[in-house]
Amino acid sequence: QVQVVESGGGLVQPGGSLRLSCAASGNIFSISNMGWYRQAPGKGRELVATIKSDGSTNYANSVKGRFTISRDNAKNTVDLQMNSLKPEDTAVYYCQADIQFQPDSTTEFRYWGQGTQVTVSS
């Protein structure tokens, strides 16, 4: 059984910072892609940032230069450092992990966390 658990959300003023963390646990062989997505009220889920196991990253244009994604492959964790937060960053943030369970199979399964609320407001 796999668990993907986020932490670190909360309320912050515009211009402030928050750090989100996510940990995947269970009988995991490896994780290729990990990332963060968000969903604001009345909107669809959108990509925020992703990171591959080799450390290569991808960011949404709206967060480039403000957010930084990082991961620890040994601990199966991924973090999102969010700086210069804006009200439009308000959303539920979801962690994503593409997990491989067998060393002799490249089949991956995408898992999602339960989400953590980030609210940017004065």
N, C-alpha and C positions, 0 to 999 in steps of 0.2 A: 504494500500500500504506500502510495506517495502522498506527501503533504507539501504544499507550497504556501508559505505563510509570510505575509507582509507585516511591517511595523514602521512606525515613525511618522504617520500622518498627524494632522492637527490644524489648528488655527494660527495664522501668521499674518502680520501686517504687510501691505505692499512694500516691496523692497527688501523684505526679510528673506531668511533662508530656512530650509528644512532638508533633512536627509532621510530618505526612505531606504529600508533594508528588506531583503527577501531571502528566505532560506528554503531550499528544497531538501527533503529528507525521505528516506526509504531505501529500497533495494535498487539503487541507481548505479548503472555502469558508467555512463558519461552523459554530459549535457552539452549539446552543440550551441544553440542560440539561447540566450536569455534576454529578457527585455522588460520594458515598462510601457504600458498603454494607459490611456485615461478616457473617462467618459463623463462629460458634463451633463447637467440636467437637460433633457430634451434633445440630446445629440447622440450620435453614434460613437462607438469606441474608436479611438484614434491612436496611432503609434506615437510614442514619445521618444524612445531611444532603444536601441538593441545593441548587443555585444556578442560576438562570437567567441569560441573557446580560445582562438588565437589572439584575442584582444582587439580585433577590428570593430569599429563602432559605426553606428548610423543614428542620426538625429533628425527629428522633425525640424523644419526651418524655424518654426515658432519658438523653439527652445535652444537653438544653437547659440553658443557663447554664454548661456546662463546655466544650463544643466550639464552635469557630467555623470556618465554611467561607468561603473567599474564592477569587477567581479573577482571572486576568489575560487578558482577551479577546484582546489583541494577541499574547500568547505561547501561547495555548491551554493554559493551566495552571490547575490548581485545587489548593488547599492545604486541609488540615484541621489546625487547631491544637487539640490535646487537652490540657486541664488537669484537675486533680483526678481523675486516672485511678483507676479501681476495678478490682478483680480481674475483675468481670463484663464489663469492656470487652475482655478478652482474646479475640482472634479474628483471623482473616485479613481484612484490609481491602482492598476492591476499589474501584478508580476506574471511573467510568462516564462516557461522553461520547456525546451524541446529535449525530451529525455530518451536515452537509449538504455535498454535494460539488459541486453544480451551482447557479449563481446563478439559473437559470431554472426550478428545480424545488425544491419544498418537501419532497421526500422526504428522510427522515432515517434513518440507520442507527445502532443502538446498539452501541458498542464497549466492551469491558471490558479492564482491565489484568489482569496475571497474579496480582496479590495480594501483599500484604506483611504479615508476621506482626507483631502487637502482643501482647506478653505483659506483664501487670501482676501482679507477684508480689514478695513480700518474701523 
